[in-house]
Amino acid sequence: MANKTSLGTQFPAHLVPELVNLVQGHSALAKLSGARPIPFAGETAFTFSLGGEVSIVGEGANKPAGDAVLTPKTIRPIKMVYQHRVSNEFVYASEQERIPYLQAFADGFAKKIARGIDIAAMHGINPADRADASFKATNSFDGLISNVVTYSAAAVDDNIDAAISAVTGAERTVSGIAMSPAAGSALSKIKVSGVVQYPEFRFGQNPDAFYGMKSDVNGTVSVTGTASGAVTDQVIVGDFQNAFRWGYALNIPMEVIEYGDPDGQGDLKRTNEVVLRAEAFVGWGILDNSSFAIVR
């Protein structure tokens, strides 16, 4: 077992907000929904489905009961790990000299965690090997969302409209849209009488909004698993602000490993390197399946 030298118990406090901001900059789900801290033990979110309408009650009349359904959703953090090798000069550097290493590592770590959140929550697969995860059927968009529209590159705007109609038809709202680069490119090519209809997507651009909805073009949307029958999503629309919740535990443990071969890249002492390893505890939950639709 490799010996380990600890650099405290977590990232320096001033780097944690920066790291979270970087995640929100690279993850479609984080960008569209925002984040909130989640305790290590997890939390339970409740949604009320209020059937019927409010009643006008006359003087002295009885007040009728409302047909409400309370649905709990447990959000439990899972551990995501990322590690990277740096020169062993890191060990001998002063705390101030280590900061550039940590900033660069935090940037790389944030990108990997951002992709991991999207791939796991959207598709229910392990980002490392693309195999189906145990929570695919119970806590992923591909496993839970039944509103599905068949994708056509030539009519992707109509596809998006149909997906949104499926959500609004269930008396839900749409606050955001996540689309694959292929879908964004397809939008940029749609013309009417020779006029480009969606120029904001031309040349690989990624607009922050699309027809009043927050939007993000991200390659994680179309990541495909390795299991038989795996599907390829092109667009996910829905109420990300209210019907999807994600968060992270405030502690982000980090360690410096000086000995052994913790990543299969060769003995650390022989290569004059150390491994920086960080772990993020991230949780998410889809609170209302009817608030989302997928184009694939």
Phi, psi and omega per residue, in radians:
M1 nan 2.322 -3.081
A2 -1.198 2.447 2.999
N3 -1.295 2.648 -3.061
K4 -2.294 2.384 3.042
T5 -1.925 2.130 -3.039
S6 -1.562 2.342 2.990
L7 -1.753 1.386 -3.042
G8 1.156 -2.694 -3.134
T9 -2.042 -0.109 -3.087
Q10 -2.850 3.048 3.054
F11 -1.034 2.605 3.025
P12 -0.917 2.449 -2.998
A13 -0.967 -0.635 -3.067
H14 -1.302 -0.221 3.126
L15 -1.597 -0.331 -3.083
V16 -1.112 -0.842 3.101
P17 -1.041 -0.660 3.121
E18 -1.128 -0.704 -3.137
L19 -1.106 -0.772 3.134
V20 -1.118 -0.679 3.097
N21 -1.096 -0.657 3.117
L22 -1.147 -0.700 3.100
V23 -1.040 -0.773 -3.133
Q24 -1.146 -0.410 3.117
G25 -1.405 -0.301 -3.072
H26 -2.000 -0.300 -3.113
S27 -1.750 2.236 3.112
A28 -1.119 -0.759 -3.114
L29 -1.146 -0.716 3.131
A30 -1.152 -0.659 -3.137
K31 -1.183 -0.695 -3.044
L32 -1.440 -0.363 -3.019
S33 -2.061 -0.360 -3.035
G34 1.349 3.028 -3.059
A35 -2.330 2.807 3.027
R36 -2.558 2.575 3.137
P37 -1.091 2.529 3.092
I38 -2.181 2.287 3.138
P39 -1.163 2.709 -3.141
F40 -0.999 -0.587 -3.115
A41 -1.345 -0.099 -3.104
G42 1.524 3.112 3.112
E43 -2.629 2.823 3.114
T44 -2.008 2.133 3.094
A45 -1.742 2.505 -3.115
F46 -2.059 2.416 3.034
T47 -2.136 2.455 3.085
F48 -1.833 2.196 2.964
S49 -1.789 1.897 -3.045
L50 -1.686 1.838 3.125
G51 -1.415 2.749 3.122
G52 1.254 -2.932 -3.119
E53 -2.192 2.974 3.084
V54 -1.191 2.689 -3.098
S55 -1.889 2.463 2.970
I56 -1.595 2.119 -3.034
V57 -1.949 2.187 3.114
G58 -1.326 2.887 -3.127
E59 -1.057 2.212 3.125
G60 1.397 -0.006 -3.123
A61 -1.508 2.748 3.099
N62 -1.291 2.568 3.100
K63 -1.601 2.092 -3.098
P64 -1.310 2.716 3.115
A65 -1.382 2.556 3.056
G66 -1.589 2.613 -3.110
D67 -1.651 1.324 -3.089
A68 -1.801 2.533 3.088
V69 -2.127 2.196 3.116
L70 -1.724 2.131 -3.097
T71 -2.080 2.074 3.093
P72 -1.519 2.584 3.066
K73 -2.385 2.026 -3.134
T74 -1.508 2.238 3.127
I75 -1.970 1.962 -3.128
R76 -2.026 2.268 3.135
P77 -1.157 2.521 2.979
I78 -2.017 2.736 -3.077
K79 -1.584 2.251 3.020
M80 -2.056 2.271 -3.025
V81 -2.055 2.438 3.046
Y82 -2.471 2.383 3.128
Q83 -2.435 2.687 -3.058
H84 -2.647 2.519 -3.134
R85 -1.565 2.461 3.005
V86 -2.372 2.905 3.099
S87 -1.050 2.534 -3.135
N88 -1.228 -0.029 2.996
E89 -1.043 -0.421 3.107
F90 -0.976 -0.667 -3.080
V91 -1.150 -0.605 -3.039
Y92 -1.643 -0.104 -3.122
A93 -1.309 2.708 3.057
S94 -1.231 2.879 -3.114
E95 -1.012 -0.702 -3.138
Q96 -1.151 -0.651 -3.118
E97 -1.271 -0.337 3.132
R98 -1.344 -0.384 -3.037
I99 -0.965 -0.787 3.112
P100 -1.028 -0.674 3.067
Y101 -1.026 -0.848 -3.067
L102 -1.158 -0.628 3.114
Q103 -1.144 -0.749 3.115
A104 -1.148 -0.721 3.124
F105 -1.146 -0.720 3.122
A106 -1.059 -0.659 3.115
D107 -1.117 -0.844 3.116
G108 -1.120 -0.713 3.130
F109 -1.087 -0.773 -3.135
A110 -1.069 -0.719 3.137
K111 -1.113 -0.740 -3.128
K112 -1.193 -0.744 3.124
I113 -1.148 -0.678 3.119
A114 -1.053 -0.827 3.088
R115 -1.097 -0.686 -3.127
G116 -1.094 -0.730 3.114
I117 -1.052 -0.853 -3.115
D118 -1.089 -0.879 -3.057
I119 -1.101 -0.748 -3.113
A120 -1.232 -0.837 -3.058
A121 -1.295 -0.653 3.135
M122 -1.264 -0.798 -2.924
H123 -1.981 -0.159 3.124
G124 1.162 0.616 3.139
I125 -2.201 2.772 3.081
N126 -1.340 2.120 -3.092
P127 -1.012 -0.517 -3.056
A128 -1.224 -0.795 -3.053
D129 -2.108 -0.002 3.114
R130 1.116 0.284 3.063
A131 -1.394 2.668 3.124
D132 -1.053 2.350 3.082
A133 -1.555 2.858 -3.103
S134 -1.129 -0.392 -3.082
F135 -1.702 0.165 -3.057
K136 -0.957 -0.835 -3.059
A137 -1.334 -0.332 -3.007
T138 -1.967 -0.276 -3.067
N139 -2.638 0.834 3.041
S140 -2.563 2.698 3.135
F141 -1.103 -0.774 -3.133
D142 -1.123 -0.521 -3.113
G143 -1.481 -0.439 -3.003
L144 -1.915 -0.528 -2.991
I145 -1.471 2.130 -3.114
S146 -1.745 -0.237 3.071
N147 -1.345 1.766 -3.057
V148 -2.224 2.288 3.099
V149 -1.979 2.382 -3.138
T150 -1.284 2.287 -3.040
Y151 -1.401 2.381 2.989
S152 -2.388 2.026 -3.086
A153 -0.999 -0.641 -3.091
A154 -1.283 -0.303 -3.102
A155 -2.294 0.657 -3.061
V156 -1.111 -0.547 3.099
D157 -1.155 -0.662 3.057
D158 -1.167 -0.646 3.083
N159 -1.040 -0.800 3.140
I160 -1.100 -0.726 3.134
D161 -1.085 -0.708 3.131
A162 -1.166 -0.680 3.121
A163 -1.137 -0.759 3.114
I164 -1.129 -0.670 3.120
S165 -1.094 -0.596 3.111
A166 -1.127 -0.617 3.139
V167 -1.341 -0.870 -3.110
T168 -1.183 -0.489 3.092
G169 -1.157 -0.383 3.074
A170 -1.621 0.292 3.128
E171 1.075 0.630 3.001
R172 -1.957 3.000 3.133
T173 -2.013 2.813 3.098
V174 -2.034 2.092 -3.118
S175 -1.888 -0.261 -3.073
G176 -2.743 2.869 3.139
I177 -2.502 2.249 3.061
A178 -1.982 2.283 -3.118
M179 -2.371 2.704 3.121
S180 -1.334 2.804 3.045
P181 -1.005 -0.597 3.126
A182 -1.142 -0.706 3.120
A183 -1.187 -0.705 3.089
G184 -1.080 -0.732 3.111
S185 -1.144 -0.680 3.121
A186 -1.106 -0.689 3.081
L187 -1.059 -0.714 -3.083
S188 -1.158 -0.325 -3.091
K189 -1.660 -0.136 -3.112
I190 -1.278 2.202 -3.127
K191 -2.238 2.591 3.007
V192 -2.209 2.092 -3.075
S193 0.945 0.656 3.091
G194 1.424 -0.002 -3.108
V195 -1.769 2.205 3.106
V196 -1.155 2.226 -3.045
Q197 -1.502 -0.473 -3.082
Y198 -2.294 1.191 -3.066
P199 -1.150 -0.339 -3.116
E200 -1.157 -0.241 3.125
F201 -1.766 -0.006 -3.111
R202 -1.202 2.667 3.090
F203 1.002 0.617 3.046
G204 1.275 0.352 -3.115
Q205 -1.272 2.745 -3.090
N206 -2.266 1.461 -3.099
P207 -1.174 2.622 3.141
D208 -1.350 -0.297 -3.110
A209 -2.520 2.640 3.117
F210 -2.433 1.904 -3.110
Y211 0.918 0.805 3.070
G212 1.474 -0.103 3.109
M213 -1.763 2.474 2.991
K214 -1.087 2.448 -3.085
S215 -2.441 2.793 3.075
D216 -2.681 2.298 3.010
V217 -1.715 2.081 -3.000
N218 -2.566 2.327 -3.129
G219 -1.119 -0.311 3.137
T220 -1.189 -0.384 -3.113
V221 -1.081 -0.648 -3.033
S222 -1.783 0.227 3.071
V223 -1.093 2.370 -3.089
T224 -2.011 2.413 3.102
G225 -1.339 2.994 -3.109
T226 -1.642 -0.181 -3.104
A227 -1.198 2.701 3.095
S228 -1.058 2.372 3.137
G229 1.422 0.193 -3.140
A230 -1.080 2.514 -3.085
V231 -1.925 2.864 3.122
T232 -2.102 1.952 3.105
D233 -1.395 2.601 3.074
Q234 -2.053 -0.585 -3.123
V235 -2.549 2.430 2.981
I236 -2.202 2.156 3.113
V237 -2.066 2.679 3.066
G238 2.801 -3.007 -3.113
D239 -1.612 1.310 -3.115
F240 -1.143 -0.514 -3.092
Q241 -1.187 -0.646 -3.019
N242 -1.999 -0.453 -3.030
A243 -1.860 0.041 3.062
F244 -2.324 2.363 -3.137
R245 -2.325 2.344 3.041
W246 -2.431 2.800 3.133
G247 -2.959 3.112 -3.067
Y248 -2.415 2.646 3.010
A249 -1.295 2.453 -3.019
L250 -1.116 -0.565 3.093
N251 -1.339 2.322 3.061
I252 -2.157 1.559 -3.050
P253 -1.061 2.515 3.127
M254 -2.507 2.535 3.094
E255 -2.509 2.745 3.065
V256 -1.957 2.098 -3.117
I257 -1.828 2.131 -3.040
E258 -1.799 -0.328 -3.003
Y259 -2.215 2.730 3.063
G260 1.483 -2.772 -3.115
D261 -2.354 1.240 -3.003
P262 -1.252 -0.250 -3.094
D263 -2.158 0.152 3.097
G264 1.315 0.293 -3.099
Q265 -1.819 0.186 -3.139
G266 1.939 2.809 -3.094
D267 -1.111 2.287 -3.055
L268 -1.132 -0.721 -3.132
K269 -1.138 -0.622 3.141
R270 -1.209 -0.587 -3.102
T271 -1.682 0.044 -3.137
N272 0.975 0.835 -3.122
E273 -2.323 2.877 2.938
V274 -2.257 2.798 3.115
V275 -1.886 2.201 2.971
L276 -1.609 2.131 -3.127
R277 -2.142 2.283 3.102
A278 -2.244 2.611 3.134
E279 -2.257 2.276 3.076
A280 -1.991 2.417 3.098
F281 -1.834 1.886 -2.999
V282 -2.129 2.403 3.080
G283 -2.332 2.737 3.117
W284 -2.681 2.875 3.089
G285 -2.752 2.425 3.028
I286 -1.646 1.908 -2.983
L287 -1.420 -0.415 -3.104
D288 -2.605 1.872 -3.083
N289 -1.075 -0.604 -3.078
S290 -1.235 -0.163 -3.141
S291 -1.489 0.117 -3.087
F292 -2.401 2.702 3.034
A293 -2.542 2.679 -3.072
I294 -2.170 2.456 2.972
V295 -1.861 2.124 3.116
R296 -2.569 nan nan
